Amino acid sequence: MDLEHLIQRFQLKDTKAFEKLYEMYATNICGVINSIVQDDELSQEICQDVFMKVWQKSDSYNSSKGRFFTWLLNIARNAAIDELRSKSHKEQKLNLSADLFVGILDQPNESENDEMNSSQLKNWVVGLKQKCKQIIDLLYFKGYSQKEVAEALDIPLGTVKTRNRNCISQLRENMKNN
């Protein structure tokens, strides 16, 4: 059965079609969620919630606006980000601390056999200004929105957006050069 027909059956609330789509996409969706929340158990839970939401809103998928997987992926990504931004998640401090990323500069080099050793990470981060480290910490490790970062640092929202864009560009450049 082709994917288009499977999706049509799914939209008509066919549980067999739903099960097949779940089998096809759950592993990838959980992986994307886990890359955001960094917690296997929580990722599984969010993944289940995403598929329930997709089931309930199956009629909102429109193939003329994009692929099914992309639609599903956007819902999963948003759910994972919502979890990071949730008050309970912040209180539990489940998200990564920037110290794990930035603090690695103070640690001695690890063995060359490590998939990504601390010296590689050091090379990427060493050139970043403190402002960049702070923006990256708040946006990507603590799950703040750009507006929340602007309020926390008492700077204009436009400045946050510009710094974020520049910092990520600099990080990419550092990664490319090392």
N, C-alpha and C positions, 0 to 999 in steps of 0.2 A: 504494500500500500504506500502511495506517495505521501510526502509530508503535508501537502496542501489538503488532501482528502482527510488525513488524520486530524489536522487542525480544525477542519470543518466539523468533524464528528465531535471533537473536544468541545467546540463552541455550542454544540447541541446537547452538552452534558453527558456524553457517552463516557462512562467510567473506564472502559477498556482503552479508549483513546487517551484518556488522562494518564492511565498507568503506563502506557507505551511512551508518552512524552516525558513522563517522570523518569523512566528508565533511560531515555535518551539524554536527558539534560541535567539530572540531579547532581551528578558528580562534578560537572563543570561549574554549575551554579554554586554549589557548596565551596568549591575551590576559590571562586571569585570572592565570595562572602568572607571566607577565612583569610584571604589576603588583606582584607580591610579590618576585620575585628581581631585577628590573631588569636583565635580561641576555637579549637575544633568542636567542642561540645556546643558552644554558643552558635557556631556556624551551622551546625546540623539543625538546631532549633529554628534559627532564622530561615534556613532553607525550607523547612517544613511550612513555616508561616507564609513564605513567598508562594509556594505551590498552592496553599489554601486560598490565598488572595487571588492568584491567577485563575483558579477554578471558579471562584465567586465572580470574578470580573472578566470571564472569558469572552463575553460579547463585546468588550471594549477593544479587543485586538482587531486591527485593520491591516490587512496584508499590503494595501497600497501605500502605507506609511513606513513600511520596513519589514524586515525578516522577523519571524516569530522568536528566534533565539535572541535577537537584539532587544525586542520588547521585554522578554523574560529577564534578560541580563540587566536592563535598566531598572526594573522593579526590584531585583535582588540587590543591586548596588545601592539604590535609594534606601532600602530596608536596612542594609548594613550601616550606612552612614547615619541613618536615624538612630540606630542603636548606639553608635559611638557618641552621638550628640545628646543622648538621653541623660537626664539627671542621675538616674540610678546607675548607669554605666560609669559616669564620671565619679560618683561617690564610691563605687567599688574599685575604682582605679584599675579597670581591666585593660585599658589601652596602654600602649607602650610609653615609657618615659623617654624623654629626649636624652637622658643620661645614658641609656643603652646605646644610642646612636652617637651622640656628641662625646660622651665620657670615654669612648673607646680610644680617643686620642691619647689619653694618659696611660693606657695599658701597653705592656711590652708586646712586640710582634709575636704572633703565634706561628705554628709550623706552616711550612709551605704547602703541606698536604690539605689544609683546610680549603673547602670549596670557595669560601670568601673569607679571607683572613683579615685581621684587624688592620694590617698595613695597607691593604687595598682600600678599606673604608676610610682610613686616615687620609689617604691621598685624595679621596673625593671631598672630604669635609674640610680639610686643613685650609683651603683657600677661601672658605666662606666667611663672611663677616658675621659678627655677633648678631646683628639685626636679622640676617638670613637664618641663622640657627634658631633664633627666637620665633620667627614667623613659621618656619617648618615645624618646629615643636608644637606650636599651638594648633596649626591647621591640620597637620597630618598625623601627629602622634596623640594629640589630646582631643581631636575631633571638633574643634571650634569652627564656627562659621566665620566667614570673612568679617561680617558685621560684629561678631563677638570679639574677634581679635582687635578690631578697631577700637572697641569700647575698652577692652582689657589694657591695651597699650596707649590709649588716649591719643590716637592718631586718626586722621581722616580715612574713610573707607577706600577712597581712591588710592591712597598711599599704600594701604595693605595689598590691594590688587596689584599695583605696580611692583612692589617689593617681592610679592609672591612670584610673579611672572619672571622677574629678574633673577631671583634666587634659584628657582628651578632651572632656568637657562644656565646659570653658572654651575649648578650641580651637574647638569647634563654634560657641560663642557669639561668639567673636572673628570667625570667618568670616562668620557671619550678620550681624553689625553693620557689617562693612566691605565 
